[in-house]
Amino acid sequence: MPRTQAHCPLCGADTAEHVVKGYDRFVPRPEDWDYVRCAGCGLVHQEPLPAPDAIAGFYPAGYHAHGEGRKRRERWLNRMAKRYYYATDSVGRSPALRGLFRLLSGRILAGLRPPHGQNRLLDVGCASGNQMLRYRELGWDVTGIEVGHDACELARARGLTVHEGTVFDAPFDGSAFDLVILSHVIEHVLEPERVLAACAGFLAPGGVLTLSTPNADSLGLARYGSCWYSLDAPRHLMLFNPRTLRILGERAGLTVRKIVTKPETRLLCESRHYLETQGRELPASLAERRRIVEDSSRAKKSYKGYKKLVQPLAAVNAWRQRGEVLEAELVRA
């Protein structure tokens, strides 16, 4: 691909190659956004990056990340796992059952973490608090940070403690938390290194920071390009791969314990839906874009057959570090 001038916000290199043109496929806008890959470190980012005061306008009322989420009936196996492994009082229960669910923990409720330290959790970018509620149910002392006012109000209405603001103005002392979670947050911020370093400062000795974010090396981006669901232009400013995420963690003063990728075939289904209903390029006319996006949102399909077909390939690609989502575990250096 042709090279262009661009300043990398991670390593500072001044050359990059164009990757894809992004469109807002959630709320139609007349603008387009170019994403480039740094020739130095490989970070994918918008070029140019938006002004700080423009970012709030990217998030319309009803943005999908701020809802309450769907309630699902929980399987008995998950209930047992919570009781004997994930709940904060599980250490006093049957050692045999606790050992069993420890072995199974990678396959059931993999998004949760077992008790750790004093079980004090900070969810950065907590939205309406769905994840905090899961941990509170298990006995954790939970706190959140969220910039969206409506999301904060919804979280507080659910009895949760949330700071409305950023990690830079949060009123927390150092070493206040045993677990800090950033779930699909780091791709939204202009200064990811500063954000991560601030979060590291909240960790207690032995504390853990977990981070999830779209994978710029994924099968989905390579296959679907501008229709990749996790591109989410213009809200996703930077997209990391395992290498650039490791660089970010180390520059923020953290030790990277592990980085894995997850298949997340649901995201491939959503990408296929965009491709089939919106196409790789949206027309210049805003009225026509609006019609296409509205028609697409009404034409939801299950894609069950496609999901079954792609699952084996997605699993192999996750093993090859090309899964849809990156998950990292970091500790204070």
SEKE-112169 format. One record per residue: x, y, z of N, C-alpha, C, O in turn; residue in three letters. Coordinates in steps of 0.1 Angstrom, whole numbers, padded with zeros to 4 digits, always signed. Example, Ala and Ser with C-alpha at 12.3 -4.5 7.8 and 13.67 -1.06 7.14 Angstrom:
<recs>
+0132-0057+0078+0123-0045+0078+0132-0033+0078+0142-0033+0085ALA;+0128-0022+0071+0137-0011+0071+0129+0000+0079+0134+0011+0080SER;
</recs>
This chain:
<recs>
+0008-0012+0000+0000+0000+0000+0009+0013+0000+0020+0012+0005MET;+0004+0024-0006+0012+0036-0006+0014+0042+0008+0005+0041+0016PRO;+0026+0048+0010+0029+0054+0023+0025+0068+0023+0024+0075+0012ARG;+0022+0073+0035+0017+0087+0036+0023+0093+0049+0028+0085+0057THR;+0023+0106+0050+0028+0113+0062+0017+0112+0073+0006+0114+0070GLN;+0021+0107+0085+0012+0106+0096+0020+0105+0109+0031+0099+0109ALA;+0016+0111+0119+0023+0110+0132+0017+0100+0141+0005+0100+0144HIS;+0025+0090+0145+0019+0079+0153+0018+0083+0167+0028+0088+0173CYS;+0006+0082+0173+0005+0086+0187+0011+0076+0197+0012+0079+0209PRO;+0016+0065+0193+0022+0055+0202+0038+0056+0201+0044+0057+0212LEU;+0044+0055+0189+0058+0055+0188+0064+0068+0182+0076+0070+0183CYS;+0056+0076+0177+0061+0089+0171+0066+0088+0157+0070+0099+0152GLY;+0065+0077+0151+0070+0076+0137+0061+0085+0128+0050+0087+0131ALA;+0067+0089+0116+0060+0099+0108+0056+0094+0094+0052+0101+0086ASP;+0056+0080+0093+0051+0074+0080+0042+0063+0083+0043+0056+0094THR;+0032+0061+0074+0022+0051+0076+0016+0047+0063+0019+0053+0053ALA;+0009+0036+0063+0002+0032+0051-0013+0032+0053-0018+0028+0064GLU;-0021+0036+0043-0035+0036+0044-0041+0022+0045-0037+0013+0038HIS;-0050+0020+0055-0056+0007+0057-0070+0007+0052-0074-0002+0044VAL;-0079+0016+0056-0093+0016+0052-0099+0029+0055-0095+0037+0063VAL;-0110+0032+0047-0118+0044+0050-0130+0039+0058-0137+0030+0054LYS;-0132+0046+0069-0143+0043+0078-0155+0052+0076-0154+0064+0073GLY;-0167+0046+0078-0180+0053+0078-0187+0051+0091-0186+0040+0097TYR;-0195+0060+0096-0203+0058+0107-0215+0050+0103-0224+0055+0096ASP;-0215+0037+0106-0226+0028+0102-0237+0027+0113-0246+0019+0112ARG;-0236+0035+0123-0245+0035+0134-0254+0047+0133-0266+0047+0134PHE;-0248+0059+0132-0255+0072+0130-0249+0078+0117-0238+0082+0117VAL;-0257+0079+0106-0252+0085+0094-0247+0099+0095-0253+0107+0101PRO;-0235+0101+0090-0228+0114+0090-0222+0117+0076-0220+0107+0068ARG;-0220+0129+0072-0215+0132+0059-0200+0129+0058-0194+0128+0047PRO;-0193+0128+0070-0178+0127+0070-0174+0112+0068-0182+0103+0070GLU;-0162+0111+0063-0155+0098+0063-0142+0099+0071-0138+0110+0074ASP;-0137+0088+0076-0125+0088+0084-0114+0078+0079-0118+0066+0076TRP;-0102+0083+0077-0092+0074+0072-0084+0068+0083-0081+0074+0093ASP;-0081+0055+0082-0073+0048+0092-0060+0043+0085-0060+0038+0074TYR;-0049+0045+0092-0036+0042+0087-0029+0033+0097-0032+0032+0108VAL;-0019+0026+0092-0011+0017+0100+0003+0023+0101+0010+0025+0090ARG;+0008+0025+0113+0021+0031+0115+0032+0022+0109+0032+0010+0112CYS;+0041+0028+0101+0052+0020+0096+0062+0016+0106+0071+0007+0104ALA;+0062+0023+0118+0072+0020+0128+0068+0009+0137+0075-0001+0139GLY;+0056+0010+0144+0051+0000+0154+0039-0008+0149+0037-0019+0155CYS;+0032-0004+0139+0020-0011+0135+0007-0007+0140-0003-0013+0137GLY;+0007+0003+0148-0006+0008+0154-0015+0013+0142-0010+0021+0134LEU;-0028+0009+0143-0038+0015+0134-0045+0026+0141-0050+0024+0152VAL;-0046+0037+0134-0052+0049+0140-0058+0058+0130-0055+0058+0118HIS;-0068+0066+0134-0074+0076+0125-0063+0086+0122-0054+0090+0130GLN;-0063+0091+0109-0054+0101+0105-0061+0111+0096-0066+0108+0085GLU;-0063+0124+0101-0058+0129+0114-0067+0124+0125-0079+0121+0124PRO;-0061+0125+0137-0069+0122+0149-0078+0134+0152-0075+0145+0149LEU;-0090+0132+0158-0099+0143+0160-0095+0152+0171-0087+0148+0179PRO;-0100+0165+0171-0097+0174+0182-0105+0168+0195-0115+0162+0193ALA;-0099+0171+0206-0106+0165+0219-0120+0170+0220-0128+0162+0225PRO;-0123+0182+0216-0137+0187+0219-0147+0181+0208-0159+0184+0209ASP;-0142+0174+0198-0151+0168+0188-0156+0154+0192-0166+0150+0187ALA;-0149+0148+0201-0151+0134+0204-0165+0132+0210-0172+0122+0207ILE;-0170+0140+0219-0182+0138+0226-0194+0138+0215-0204+0130+0217ALA;-0192+0145+0204-0203+0145+0194-0204+0132+0186-0213+0130+0179GLY;-0194+0123+0188-0194+0110+0181-0204+0100+0188-0208+0090+0182PHE;-0209+0103+0200-0217+0094+0208-0231+0099+0209-0234+0108+0218TYR;-0240+0094+0201-0254+0099+0202-0261+0093+0214-0257+0083+0220PRO;-0273+0099+0217-0281+0093+0227-0285+0079+0223-0289+0077+0211ALA;-0285+0070+0232-0288+0056+0229-0277+0048+0223-0279+0037+0218GLY;-0265+0054+0224-0253+0046+0219-0253+0032+0226-0255+0031+0238TYR;-0251+0022+0218-0254+0008+0222-0246+0004+0234-0250-0005+0242HIS;-0234+0010+0237-0226+0006+0248-0232+0011+0262-0227+0006+0272ALA;-0242+0020+0261-0247+0025+0273-0260+0020+0278-0266+0024+0288HIS;-0265+0009+0271-0278+0003+0275-0276-0006+0287-0265-0009+0292GLY;-0288-0012+0292-0287-0021+0303-0283-0035+0299-0279-0043+0308GLU;-0284-0038+0286-0280-0051+0282-0292-0061+0284-0302-0058+0291GLY;-0291-0072+0277-0302-0082+0278-0300-0092+0289-0289-0095+0293ARG;-0311-0095+0295-0310-0105+0306-0313-0119+0301-0323-0121+0294LYS;-0304-0128+0304-0305-0141+0300-0306-0151+0312-0301-0148+0322ARG;-0313-0162+0309-0314-0172+0320-0301-0178+0321-0295-0183+0312ARG;-0296-0179+0334-0283-0185+0336-0283-0200+0337-0292-0205+0344GLU;-0273-0206+0331-0272-0221+0332-0268-0225+0346-0261-0218+0353ARG;-0272-0237+0350-0269-0242+0363-0254-0243+0365-0249-0241+0376TRP;-0247-0246+0354-0232-0248+0355-0226-0235+0359-0216-0234+0367LEU;-0231-0224+0353-0226-0211+0357-0229-0207+0371-0220-0201+0378ASN;-0240-0211+0376-0244-0208+0390-0235-0215+0399-0230-0210+0410ARG;-0232-0228+0396-0222-0236+0404-0208-0230+0404-0202-0229+0414MET;-0204-0225+0392-0191-0219+0391-0189-0207+0400-0179-0205+0406ALA;-0200-0199+0399-0200-0187+0408-0199-0190+0422-0191-0184+0430LYS;-0206-0200+0426-0207-0204+0441-0194-0209+0446-0189-0206+0457ARG;-0187-0218+0437-0176-0225+0442-0162-0219+0437-0152-0224+0441TYR;-0162-0209+0429-0150-0204+0424-0149-0189+0423-0139-0183+0427TYR;-0159-0183+0417-0159-0168+0414-0163-0160+0426-0159-0148+0427TYR;-0172-0165+0434-0177-0156+0445-0166-0154+0456-0157-0163+0458ALA;-0167-0142+0462-0156-0139+0472-0156-0148+0484-0145-0149+0490THR;-0167-0155+0487-0167-0164+0498-0164-0179+0494-0165-0188+0502ASP;-0160-0181+0481-0157-0194+0476-0146-0201+0483-0145-0213+0483SER;-0136-0193+0488-0125-0199+0495-0128-0207+0507-0120-0216+0511VAL;-0140-0205+0512-0144-0213+0524-0153-0225+0520-0158-0232+0529GLY;-0155-0228+0507-0163-0239+0503-0154-0251+0499-0142-0251+0502ARG;-0161-0261+0494-0154-0274+0491-0142-0272+0483-0142-0267+0472SER;-0130-0276+0488-0117-0275+0480-0118-0283+0467-0113-0279+0457PRO;-0125-0295+0468-0126-0303+0456-0134-0296+0445-0130-0296+0433ALA;-0145-0290+0448-0153-0283+0438-0147-0271+0434-0148-0267+0422LEU;-0140-0264+0443-0133-0252+0439-0122-0255+0429-0120-0248+0419ARG;-0115-0266+0431-0104-0271+0422-0110-0275+0408-0104-0272+0398GLY;-0122-0281+0408-0128-0285+0396-0132-0272+0388-0129-0272+0376LEU;-0138-0263+0394-0142-0251+0387-0130-0242+0383-0131-0234+0374PHE;-0119-0243+0390-0107-0236+0386-0103-0242+0372-0099-0234+0364ARG;-0103-0255+0371-0099-0261+0358-0109-0257+0347-0104-0256+0335LEU;-0122-0256+0350-0132-0252+0340-0133-0237+0337-0140-0233+0328LEU;-0126-0229+0345-0128-0215+0345-0125-0208+0331-0131-0198+0328SER;-0116-0215+0323-0113-0209+0310-0125-0211+0300-0125-0204+0290GLY;-0134-0220+0303-0145-0223+0294-0158-0217+0298-0167-0215+0290ARG;-0160-0215+0311-0173-0210+0316-0170-0197+0324-0161-0196+0332ILE;-0178-0187+0321-0177-0174+0327-0163-0169+0326-0157-0163+0335LEU;-0157-0170+0314-0143-0167+0312-0141-0152+0314-0130-0147+0316ALA;-0152-0144+0313-0150-0129+0314-0149-0125+0329-0145-0113+0331GLY;-0152-0134+0338-0150-0130+0352-0137-0134+0358-0130-0142+0352LEU;-0133-0128+0369-0121-0132+0376-0124-0137+0390-0133-0132+0396ARG;-0116-0146+0395-0118-0152+0408-0114-0141+0419-0108-0131+0415PRO;-0118-0144+0431-0114-0134+0442-0099-0131+0442-0091-0139+0439PRO;-0096-0118+0445-0082-0113+0445-0080-0102+0455-0088-0092+0455HIS;-0071-0104+0463-0068-0093+0473-0079-0091+0482-0086-0100+0487GLY;-0083-0078+0484-0094-0074+0492-0107-0073+0483-0117-0068+0488GLN;-0106-0077+0471-0118-0078+0462-0124-0064+0460-0136-0062+0460ASN;-0115-0054+0457-0119-0041+0454-0118-0039+0439-0106-0040+0434ARG;-0128-0035+0432-0128-0035+0417-0131-0021+0412-0140-0014+0418LEU;-0124-0016+0402-0127-0004+0395-0129-0007+0380-0121-0013+0374LEU;-0141-0003+0375-0144-0006+0361-0143+0008+0354-0152+0017+0356ASP;-0133+0009+0346-0131+0022+0339-0139+0022+0326-0137+0013+0317VAL;-0147+0032+0324-0156+0031+0312-0168+0022+0315-0171+0013+0306GLY;-0174+0023+0327-0183+0012+0331-0197+0013+0324-0205+0004+0326CYS;-0199+0024+0316-0212+0026+0310-0223+0025+0321-0222+0031+0331ALA;-0234+0017+0319-0245+0016+0328-0243+0006+0339-0252+0004+0348SER;-0231+0000+0340-0227-0008+0351-0231-0023+0351-0231-0030+0361GLY;-0233-0028+0339-0236-0043+0337-0225-0051+0344-0228-0061+0351ASN;-0213-0048+0340-0202-0057+0346-0200-0055+0361-0197-0065+0368GLN;-0202-0043+0366-0201-0041+0380-0212-0049+0388-0209-0054+0398MET;-0224-0050+0382-0234-0057+0389-0230-0072+0390-0234-0078+0400LEU;-0224-0077+0380-0220-0091+0380-0210-0094+0392-0211-0103+0399ARG;-0200-0084+0393-0191-0086+0404-0197-0083+0418-0193-0090+0427TYR;-0206-0073+0418-0212-0071+0431-0220-0083+0436-0220-0086+0448ARG;-0226-0090+0427-0234-0102+0430-0225-0112+0436-0229-0121+0445GLU;-0212-0112+0433-0202-0122+0438-0195-0117+0450-0187-0125+0456LEU;-0199-0105+0455-0193-0101+0468-0182-0090+0467-0177-0086+0477GLY;-0179-0086+0455-0169-0076+0453-0174-0062+0457-0186-0059+0457TRP;-0165-0053+0461-0167-0039+0464-0164-0032+0451-0153-0031+0447ASP;-0175-0027+0444-0173-0022+0430-0175-0007+0429-0183-0001+0436VAL;-0167-0001+0420-0167+0013+0418-0165+0015+0403-0158+0007+0396THR;-0171+0025+0397-0169+0028+0383-0165+0042+0379-0166+0051+0387GLY;-0160+0043+0367-0157+0056+0361-0164+0057+0348-0162+0047+0340ILE;-0171+0067+0345-0178+0068+0332-0180+0083+0328-0183+0091+0337GLU;-0177+0087+0315-0178+0100+0311-0193+0104+0307-0196+0116+0307VAL;-0201+0094+0303-0214+0097+0298-0224+0099+0309-0226+0091+0318GLY;-0230+0111+0309-0239+0115+0320-0251+0105+0321-0255+0101+0332HIS;-0258+0102+0310-0269+0093+0310-0266+0080+0315-0273+0074+0323ASP;-0254+0074+0311-0250+0061+0316-0247+0062+0331-0250+0052+0338ALA;-0241+0072+0336-0239+0074+0350-0252+0074+0358-0253+0067+0368CYS;-0261+0081+0353-0274+0082+0360-0281+0068+0360-0287+0064+0371GLU;-0280+0060+0350-0286+0047+0349-0279+0038+0359-0285+0030+0366LEU;-0265+0039+0360-0257+0030+0369-0261+0034+0383-0262+0025+0392ALA;-0262+0047+0386-0265+0051+0400-0279+0046+0404-0282+0043+0415ARG;-0289+0046+0394-0302+0042+0397-0302+0027+0401-0312+0022+0407ALA;-0292+0020+0397-0290+0006+0400-0283+0003+0413-0279-0008+0416ARG;-0280+0014+0420-0273+0013+0433-0258+0013+0432-0252+0008+0442GLY;-0252+0017+0421-0238+0016+0419-0231+0029+0422-0237+0040+0419LEU;-0219+0029+0426-0211+0041+0429-0202+0043+0416-0194+0035+0412THR;-0205+0055+0410-0198+0058+0397-0193+0073+0398-0200+0082+0402VAL;-0180+0074+0394-0175+0088+0392-0178+0092+0378-0174+0086+0369HIS;-0185+0104+0377-0187+0109+0363-0175+0118+0359-0174+0129+0364GLU;-0167+0113+0350-0155+0120+0346-0145+0111+0340-0149+0101+0334GLY;-0132+0114+0342-0122+0106+0336-0112+0100+0347-0114+0104+0359THR;-0103+0092+0343-0093+0087+0352-0084+0098+0358-0078+0097+0368VAL;-0084+0110+0351-0075+0120+0355-0081+0129+0366-0073+0136+0373PHE;-0094+0129+0367-0100+0137+0378-0108+0128+0388-0115+0133+0396ASP;-0105+0115+0387-0112+0106+0397-0106+0108+0411-0094+0109+0412ALA;-0114+0108+0421-0110+0111+0435-0105+0099+0442-0110+0097+0454PRO;-0097+0091+0436-0092+0078+0442-0078+0079+0447-0070+0085+0439PHE;-0075+0074+0458-0061+0073+0463-0054+0062+0455-0060+0053+0450ASP;-0040+0063+0455-0033+0052+0449-0034+0040+0457-0037+0040+0469GLY;-0033+0028+0451-0034+0015+0457-0048+0012+0462-0049+0005+0472SER;-0058+0018+0456-0072+0017+0461-0079+0004+0456-0089+0001+0462ALA;-0074-0003+0445-0081-0013+0439-0072-0026+0437-0060-0025+0434PHE;-0078-0037+0438-0072-0050+0435-0073-0054+0421-0065-0062+0416ASP;-0084-0049+0414-0086-0053+0400-0091-0040+0393-0101-0034+0398LEU;-0085-0036+0382-0090-0026+0374-0093-0031+0360-0085-0039+0354VAL;-0105-0028+0355-0110-0034+0343-0111-0023+0333-0118-0013+0336ILE;-0106-0024+0321-0109-0015+0309-0114-0024+0298-0107-0030+0291LEU;-0127-0025+0297-0134-0033+0287-0138-0025+0275-0148-0017+0276SER;-0131-0026+0264-0134-0018+0252-0134-0003+0255-0144+0003+0252HIS;-0123+0002+0261-0122+0016+0264-0110+0022+0257-0111+0033+0252VAL;-0099+0015+0257-0086+0021+0253-0087+0026+0238-0079+0035+0234ILE;-0095+0019+0230-0096+0023+0216-0103+0036+0214-0103+0042+0203GLU;-0110+0041+0224-0118+0054+0224-0110+0066+0228-0116+0077+0226HIS;-0098+0065+0233-0092+0076+0239-0080+0082+0231-0074+0074+0224VAL;-0078+0095+0232-0067+0101+0225-0053+0099+0231-0043+0099+0224LEU;-0053+0096+0244-0040+0094+0251-0040+0081+0258-0040+0081+0271GLU;-0039+0070+0251-0040+0057+0258-0029+0054+0268-0032+0048+0278PRO;-0017+0059+0265-0006+0057+0275-0009+0064+0288-0007+0058+0299GLU;-0013+0076+0288-0016+0084+0300-0028+0077+0307-0028+0076+0320ARG;-0038+0073+0300-0050+0066+0306-0045+0054+0313-0049+0051+0325VAL;-0037+0046+0307-0033+0033+0313-0024+0035+0325-0024+0028+0334LEU;-0015+0045+0324-0006+0048+0335-0014+0053+0347-0011+0050+0358ALA;-0024+0061+0345-0033+0066+0356-0040+0054+0362-0041+0053+0374ALA;-0045+0045+0354-0051+0033+0359-0041+0024+0367-0045+0018+0378CYS;-0029+0023+0363-0019+0016+0370-0017+0022+0384-0014+0014+0393ALA;-0018+0035+0385-0016+0041+0398-0027+0038+0408-0026+0040+0420GLY;-0039+0033+0403-0049+0029+0412-0048+0015+0418-0055+0012+0427PHE;-0038+0008+0413-0037-0007+0417-0030-0008+0430-0020-0001+0433LEU;-0035-0017+0438-0028-0021+0451-0016-0030+0447-0016-0035+0436ALA;-0007-0032+0457+0004-0041+0454-0002-0055+0451-0011-0060+0458PRO;+0003-0061+0440-0002-0073+0435-0015-0072+0427-0021-0082+0423GLY;-0019-0060+0425-0032-0058+0418-0030-0061+0403-0019-0061+0398GLY;-0041-0064+0396-0042-0068+0382-0050-0058+0374-0061-0054+0379VAL;-0046-0055+0362-0054-0047+0353-0057-0056+0341-0048-0062+0335LEU;-0069-0057+0338-0073-0065+0326-0079-0055+0315-0086-0045+0319THR;-0076-0058+0303-0079-0049+0292-0084-0057+0280-0078-0067+0277LEU;-0095-0053+0274-0100-0059+0262-0102-0048+0251-0106-0037+0255SER;-0099-0051+0239-0100-0041+0228-0100-0049+0215-0095-0060+0214THR;-0106-0043+0204-0105-0050+0191-0091-0052+0186-0082-0045+0190PRO;-0089-0063+0179-0076-0067+0174-0074-0062+0159-0081-0067+0150ASN;-0065-0053+0157-0062-0048+0144-0056-0059+0135-0055-0056+0123ALA;-0052-0070+0140-0047-0081+0132-0057-0091+0129-0054-0103+0125ASP;-0070-0088+0132-0080-0098+0131-0084-0103+0117-0082-0096+0107SER;-0090-0114+0117-0096-0119+0104-0107-0110+0099-0108-0108+0087LEU;-0114-0104+0109-0126-0096+0105-0121-0083+0097-0127-0080+0087GLY;-0111-0076+0102-0106-0065+0095-0101-0068+0081-0103-0061+0071LEU;-0093-0079+0081-0087-0083+0068-0098-0087+0058-0097-0085+0046ALA;-0109-0094+0062-0119-0099+0054-0129-0088+0050-0134-0087+0039ARG;-0133-0080+0060-0145-0071+0058-0141-0056+0056-0149-0048+0052TYR;-0129-0052+0059-0124-0039+0057-0133-0028+0064-0135-0029+0076GLY;-0139-0019+0056-0147-0008+0062-0160-0013+0068-0166-0006+0076SER;-0164-0026+0065-0176-0032+0071-0173-0039+0084-0182-0045+0090CYS;-0160-0040+0088-0156-0046+0101-0164-0040+0112-0162-0028+0114TRP;-0172-0047+0119-0180-0042+0130-0172-0034+0140-0176-0024+0145TYR;-0160-0039+0144-0152-0033+0154-0144-0021+0149-0137-0015+0157SER;-0145-0018+0137-0139-0005+0132-0147+0007+0139-0140+0016+0144LEU;-0160+0006+0139-0168+0015+0146-0164+0030+0145-0163+0037+0155ASP;-0161+0034+0132-0158+0048+0130-0170+0057+0133-0181+0053+0131ALA;-0168+0069+0139-0155+0075+0142-0151+0073+0157-0141+0079+0161PRO;-0158+0065+0164-0156+0063+0179-0143+0056+0182-0137+0059+0192ARG;-0139+0047+0174-0127+0040+0177-0115+0047+0170-0114+0048+0158HIS;-0107+0053+0178-0096+0062+0174-0083+0054+0170-0076+0058+0161LEU;-0081+0044+0178-0069+0036+0177-0072+0021+0178-0080+0017+0186MET;-0065+0013+0170-0067-0001+0170-0054-0008+0172-0045-0006+0165LEU;-0053-0017+0182-0041-0023+0186-0040-0038+0181-0051-0044+0179PHE;-0028-0043+0180-0026-0057+0178-0017-0062+0190-0014-0054+0198ASN;-0014-0075+0191-0007-0079+0203+0006-0072+0205+0010-0069+0216PRO;+0013-0068+0194+0026-0061+0196+0024-0047+0201+0031-0043+0211ARG;+0015-0040+0195+0013-0026+0199+0007-0025+0213+0009-0015+0221THR;-0001-0035+0217-0007-0035+0230+0003-0037+0241+0003-0032+0251LEU;+0013-0046+0237+0024-0049+0247+0033-0036+0248+0036-0032+0259ARG;+0035-0029+0237+0043-0017+0238+0036-0007+0247+0042+0000+0255ILE;+0022-0005+0245+0015+0004+0253+0015+0001+0268+0018+0010+0276LEU;+0013-0012+0271+0014-0016+0285+0027-0013+0292+0028-0008+0303GLY;+0038-0016+0285+0051-0014+0290+0054+0001+0292+0061+0005+0301GLU;+0050+0009+0282+0053+0023+0283+0044+0030+0294+0048+0040+0299ARG;+0033+0023+0298+0025+0028+0309+0030+0024+0322+0024+0027+0333ALA;+0041+0016+0322+0047+0012+0335+0042-0001+0340+0043-0004+0352GLY;+0036-0009+0332+0030-0022+0336+0038-0033+0330+0045-0032+0319LEU;+0037-0045+0336+0043-0057+0331+0032-0065+0325+0022-0068+0331THR;+0034-0069+0312+0024-0077+0305+0025-0092+0309+0035-0098+0306VAL;+0015-0097+0316+0015-0111+0320+0011-0120+0309+0017-0130+0307ARG;+0001-0116+0301-0004-0124+0290-0012-0115+0281-0019-0106+0285LYS;-0012-0119+0268-0021-0113+0258-0026-0124+0249-0018-0132+0244ILE;-0039-0125+0248-0045-0136+0240-0055-0129+0231-0059-0118+0233VAL;-0060-0136+0220-0071-0131+0212-0082-0141+0213-0080-0153+0214THR;-0094-0136+0211-0107-0144+0212-0114-0143+0199-0113-0133+0192LYS;-0121-0154+0195-0127-0155+0182-0139-0146+0180-0140-0139+0170PRO;-0148-0145+0190-0160-0136+0190-0167-0137+0176-0167-0126+0169GLU;-0172-0148+0173-0178-0149+0160-0190-0140+0158-0194-0137+0146THR;-0196-0136+0169-0208-0126+0168-0203-0114+0160-0211-0108+0152ARG;-0191-0109+0162-0186-0098+0155-0184-0100+0140-0186-0091+0132LEU;-0181-0112+0137-0180-0116+0122-0194-0116+0116-0195-0112+0105LEU;-0204-0120+0124-0217-0120+0118-0222-0106+0116-0228-0103+0106CYS;-0219-0097+0126-0223-0083+0124-0216-0077+0112-0222-0068+0105GLU;-0203-0080+0110-0196-0075+0099-0202-0080+0086-0203-0072+0076SER;-0206-0092+0085-0212-0097+0073-0225-0090+0070-0229-0087+0059ARG;-0232-0087+0081-0245-0080+0080-0242-0066+0074-0250-0062+0065HIS;-0232-0059+0078-0229-0046+0073-0226-0047+0058-0230-0039+0050TYR;-0218-0057+0054-0214-0059+0041-0226-0062+0032-0227-0056+0021LEU;-0235-0070+0036-0247-0074+0028-0257-0063+0027-0264-0061+0017GLU;-0258-0055+0038-0269-0045+0038-0265-0030+0035-0273-0022+0032THR;-0252-0027+0037-0247-0014+0035-0236-0013+0025-0234-0002+0018GLN;-0229-0024+0022-0218-0023+0012-0205-0017+0018-0205-0010+0028GLY;-0194-0019+0011-0181-0015+0016-0180+0001+0016-0173+0006+0024ARG;-0187+0007+0006-0186+0022+0005-0200+0027+0007-0210+0022+0001GLU;-0202+0038+0014-0214+0045+0015-0214+0057+0005-0204+0063+0003LEU;-0226+0060-0001-0226+0071-0010-0224+0085-0004-0225+0086+0008PRO;-0220+0095-0012-0217+0108-0007-0229+0115-0001-0228+0123+0008ALA;-0241+0112-0006-0253+0118-0002-0257+0114+0012-0258+0102+0015SER;-0259+0124+0021-0263+0121+0035-0276+0114+0035-0279+0105+0043LEU;-0286+0119+0027-0299+0113+0027-0299+0099+0023-0306+0090+0029ALA;-0290+0096+0013-0289+0082+0009-0282+0073+0019-0286+0062+0022GLU;-0272+0079+0026-0266+0071+0037-0276+0068+0048-0276+0057+0053ARG;-0284+0078+0051-0294+0076+0062-0304+0065+0058-0307+0057+0067ARG;-0308+0065+0046-0317+0054+0041-0311+0041+0042-0317+0031+0047ARG;-0298+0040+0038-0291+0027+0038-0289+0022+0053-0292+0010+0056ILE;-0285+0031+0062-0283+0027+0076-0296+0023+0083-0296+0013+0090VAL;-0306+0030+0080-0319+0027+0086-0325+0014+0081-0330+0006+0089GLU;-0323+0011+0068-0328-0001+0062-0320-0013+0068-0325-0024+0071ASP;-0307-0011+0070-0298-0021+0075-0302-0024+0090-0302-0036+0093SER;-0305-0014+0098-0309-0017+0112-0322-0025+0113-0324-0032+0123SER;-0331-0023+0103-0343-0031+0103-0342-0045+0097-0351-0053+0099ARG;-0332-0047+0090-0330-0060+0083-0321-0070+0091-0313-0077+0085ALA;-0323-0071+0104-0315-0080+0112-0317-0094+0108-0329-0099+0106LYS;-0306-0102+0108-0307-0116+0105-0299-0124+0116-0291-0118+0123LYS;-0302-0137+0118-0295-0144+0128-0281-0149+0124-0272-0150+0132SER;-0279-0152+0111-0266-0157+0106-0262-0170+0113-0250-0172+0114TYR;-0271-0178+0117-0267-0190+0124-0259-0199+0116-0249-0205+0121LYS;-0263-0201+0103-0255-0210+0095-0241-0205+0092-0231-0212+0093GLY;-0240-0192+0090-0226-0186+0088-0218-0187+0100-0206-0190+0100TYR;-0224-0185+0112-0217-0186+0124-0211-0200+0126-0200-0201+0131LYS;-0219-0210+0124-0214-0224+0125-0203-0227+0115-0193-0234+0118LYS;-0204-0221+0103-0194-0223+0093-0181-0217+0096-0170-0223+0094LEU;-0181-0205+0102-0169-0197+0105-0163-0201+0118-0151-0197+0120VAL;-0170-0207+0127-0164-0210+0140-0151-0217+0140-0142-0212+0148GLN;-0149-0228+0133-0136-0234+0133-0125-0225+0128-0114-0225+0134PRO;-0127-0218+0117-0117-0209+0112-0114-0198+0122-0103-0194+0124LEU;-0125-0192+0129-0123-0182+0139-0114-0187+0151-0106-0180+0156ALA;-0117-0199+0155-0109-0205+0166-0094-0207+0162-0086-0204+0170ALA;-0092-0211+0150-0078-0213+0145-0071-0199+0145-0060-0198+0149VAL;-0078-0189+0140-0072-0176+0139-0070-0170+0152-0060-0162+0154ASN;-0078-0173+0162-0076-0168+0176-0063-0174+0181-0055-0167+0188ALA;-0061-0187+0178-0048-0193+0183-0036-0187+0176-0025-0187+0182TRP;-0038-0182+0164-0027-0176+0156-0026-0161+0159-0019-0153+0152ARG;-0033-0156+0170-0033-0142+0174-0040-0133+0164-0038-0121+0164GLN;-0050-0139+0157-0058-0131+0147-0073-0132+0150-0081-0130+0142ARG;-0076-0134+0163-0090-0134+0168-0095-0120+0167-0087-0110+0165GLY;-0108-0118+0169-0114-0105+0168-0111-0096+0180-0111-0084+0178GLU;-0109-0101+0191-0107-0093+0203-0094-0097+0210-0091-0108+0212VAL;-0087-0086+0215-0075-0088+0223-0079-0088+0238-0087-0079+0242LEU;-0073-0097+0246-0075-0096+0260-0061-0097+0266-0053-0105+0263GLU;-0059-0087+0275-0045-0086+0281-0047-0086+0297-0056-0080+0302ALA;-0037-0092+0303-0036-0091+0318-0023-0085+0321-0012-0089+0317GLU;-0023-0074+0329-0011-0066+0332-0010-0064+0347-0020-0063+0354LEU;+0002-0063+0352+0004-0060+0366+0014-0049+0367+0021-0045+0358VAL;+0015-0043+0379+0024-0032+0381+0038-0037+0380+0042-0047+0386ARG;+0047-0030+0373+0061-0034+0371+0069-0032+0384+0080-0036+0384ALA;
</recs>
